[in-house]
Amino acid sequence: MASEEKSLNFIEQIIEEDLKSGLSNNKLHFRFPPEPNGYLHIGHASSIALNFGLGIDYQSPVNLRFDDTNPEKEEQEFVDAIKKDVEWLGYTWSEERYASDYFQQLYDWAVLLIKKDKAYVDSQSSEDMAIQKGTPSTEGVDSPYRNRSVEENLDLFERMKNGEFEAGTHILRAKIDMKSTNMLMRDPIMYRILHKHHHRTGDSWKIYPMYDWAHGQSDYLEQISHSFCTLEFLPHRELYDWFLDQILEDNKLRPKQREFARRNLSHTVVSKRKLQQLVKEKHVNGWDDPRMSTISGLRRRGYTAASLRNFANTIGIAKRDNLINVSVLEFCIREDLNKIAPRVMAVLDPVKLIITNYPEGKEEWLEAENNQEDETAGFRKVPFSRELYIEREDFLEEAPAKYFRLTLGKEVRLKNAYIIKGESVIKDGEGNITEIHVTYDTDSLSGSGTEASQRKVSGTLHWVSISHAVQAEVRMYDRLFTDEAPDSYKEKNFLDFVNPNSLEVITGFVEPSLATAQNEDKFQFQRLGYFTVDKDSTPSKLVFNKTVGLKDAWEEKGKKEENSINNSLKEINKYFKVETKPERITIESAIGESIKNVSSFSLLQNSLKKNINNNKGSLLFAQFILKYSILKSADFEEDDIKKLYMMSLRSESTYVRSKALLNLRDIENSSLKNQFDDEILKLYSNPPKSASEREIEILAEMVKK
């Protein structure tokens, strides 16, 4: 397939080894097997790209199979959405299949296992079964129903199928090994009773196969050669193979399950359950909300299929789970849109600009390049007049020396138009600027070739002619979560990290060429970012979604906060070197202010964890984090907090011990605080030689309490 062995990922290496070992190329067959219980997300996009990409590379068929074995959660809406997403990503499946296509065959095979005494009907409660199954460190014990006769099991299983029993009264279990070190092999459930309507089979079935029973057998029925799953299915592989062993025929290909790592995306969640929670609790406006990590949400936001495919190829396939920074995904969409998105002008925070020496009533239609990255994109005409809108932030009445936008007495260029000079402003009663008055150089028109047109000025501004401007609703989307890994903290609910500023709806003005823009049309608003037309847009009301900015503002903010932490750490040693209390207060105040301005939960978490060591400067800095950061002690892992306090109270430095005591005094968790009573009493009874008067005062205060 590939020209060089070293270019193959480990999945491709598995396939190549199988081909070398005798597997015929025409036996290669792949599948993408989603459960229709939600919308696909960015993680699925990688799996789609993997399986369909293998199909393309090896010229082999790829099935789209819906593992629809749970009618409680599955809907036709999700089936339709999944098919749309796969097609939109640019892939074509060879066959559309459903696990429900095989319900009768799966039932027949289950009967066969019962007849072989390899499956039985269990009538325990779920609570009793959980106890009987044991734990990873203790062996399970046999169910009291494990030795039912084959005849009784066959009778009960058929009656289960016929709907004679209530849900939860019986299940069918495989009879494997209750002492297995793999919990999944301890007589796993094959069927459960569900009196639920199925989106394809209706009410004809009263029992439904479990995923582990249906998945491998579906692979076998479709003669899938390689069944690729994410790493959480690694323990399932033993069961996958055991089930195949029971039904395998000599003349048929045996599917092979292999696992690859999930690629989690920062500042989002990809759990279907959590995505559904976001929708149900209305943190977002549906599965296709542009802030969601769903493929439909990304598409609505303005992401292209090419950018998602490129993202999947960029992050590749790995054997270990890891967190991919969302900036990688944003880079992929910027790279694609930079090539294809027309450049247009829009003003999102307008202030009126009047060119006082431009004739009233006059208008010009100026030539503007559509996309300098695309030679075939051509040019368009944009209207120019005496009164324009510019961005409010592009003007300062009194500007610093290195301000490169418009100010009084200074020249800038209007994009595709003239050089202007700030002259005066008009303000309202509250002092807000309502108009900026400028003059223009009549000979400075861009592209005219005049000497004035070639004059260099400090900046270029975008603008929109007021009389021609088209009003538009602009939805300024940002990352949905403020933390890079919102669902990774056992002490926190992922919803605590929902970004309250993830959506701002504003009214802006765009040039008239956008008046006829259609749903999913994409543009670069010059100097602002990339935007796409939303499906809510109508001929009478344009609606744009911000796809991504021209620069990664989060990366800049993250670097600034990291630098703030690092610089504070460097300053901490000065605290121990100065001789007076006012000097120490000044240093602590500066460090505390820096810590207060850090908003990254993960950065604060990691900074605290890294500084729990025997170095007095590190311990003091960790105590400052507890005192000054936006987080509370309860936001950190309790074991880390305990370790920090114990090491701090035993530190050689009175300053470290004093800060730890003060933080303990103010801690809200009394049960945690009480765990250090003995240590505090020791310090009070036998103060270290280095103890300051202030430390002894604090100890006395805490002991008396």
GIMO-V907514 format. One line per field, one symbol per residue. ss: DSSP state (2 for helix, 1 for strand, 0 for the rest). A space follows every 10 residues. Layout:
# GIMO-V907514
ss->???
This chain:
# GIMO-V907514
ss->0000222002 2222222222 0000222011 1100000000 1222222222 2222222200 1111110000 0000022222 2222222200 0000111122 2222222222 2222200011 1100022222 2220100100 0000000002 2222222222 2000000000 1111000000 0022200011 1110000100 0100001110 2222222222 2000011111 2222222222 2222222000 0000011111 0011100000 0222222222 0000000000 0001222222 2000222222 2222200000 0111022222 2222222222 0111011001 1111100000 0011111110 0000000011 1111101111 1222110000 0000011100 1111000011 1111111000 0011111111 0000000000 0222000001 1001100001 1111111000 1000000000 0002222100 0011111111 0222000000 0111100011 1110000100 1111111100 0022222222 2222222222 2222222000 2222222222 2222220000 2222222222 0000022222 2222222200 0022200222 2222222220 0002222222 2222220002 2222002222 2222200000 0022222222 22220
